């Protein structure tokens, strides 16, 4: 009888309605729930579990920039964990899935540890977006990506405009035949890479992602910030967009791609 499931929908819904850290259960409208909790230690335990889960969820995601689609991926993984839990009769606490909420999966004793692990992993993944990168790290990541990037051409800018969320920089000269392609995972962000063909086989790529690096200039320097093994790189900040330019060539090649080297824009 110790594993007798809790089947009263009204009681379960009342528990779910109670906010973590609140005194909602003392509300006169919750009198039936308060009476049931006082009379049933198992129900009281389930109530306390759900309160802890709600508090954990709120703390993990408060003020955290969540990647697009993370909520759906987390819920899908929790649903999978719940499916495994239901199969195992040894750890079943709730007889059937709750309508409209997967938090009950977390409150089930045997699944709590699994779900907590998933939540922590998701929280770490979300917070990886907030990791502070330095200018040097941004340039190193861009140079590595430049060296490893596929030779497959992107979309001609003249034929297909790039996404407006990642515009081309006004500080860099537009060249004939420039192309754009989507990138992912650059400094843990999605973005766009603009490939710029040059003379004599020279080439360059301008990477743009939505990330802020404190202390960066608002325009590329006239001389490259870094020159390594025939590559010239610089990074700068335009509002909330980070731009990193990688050029296969020397300072002269680099400067030839900058509008600031050509004089004021008209």
Order of alpha helices (4+ residues) and beta strands (2+ residues): alpha-alpha-alpha-alpha-alpha-alpha-alpha-beta-beta-beta-beta-beta-beta-beta-alpha
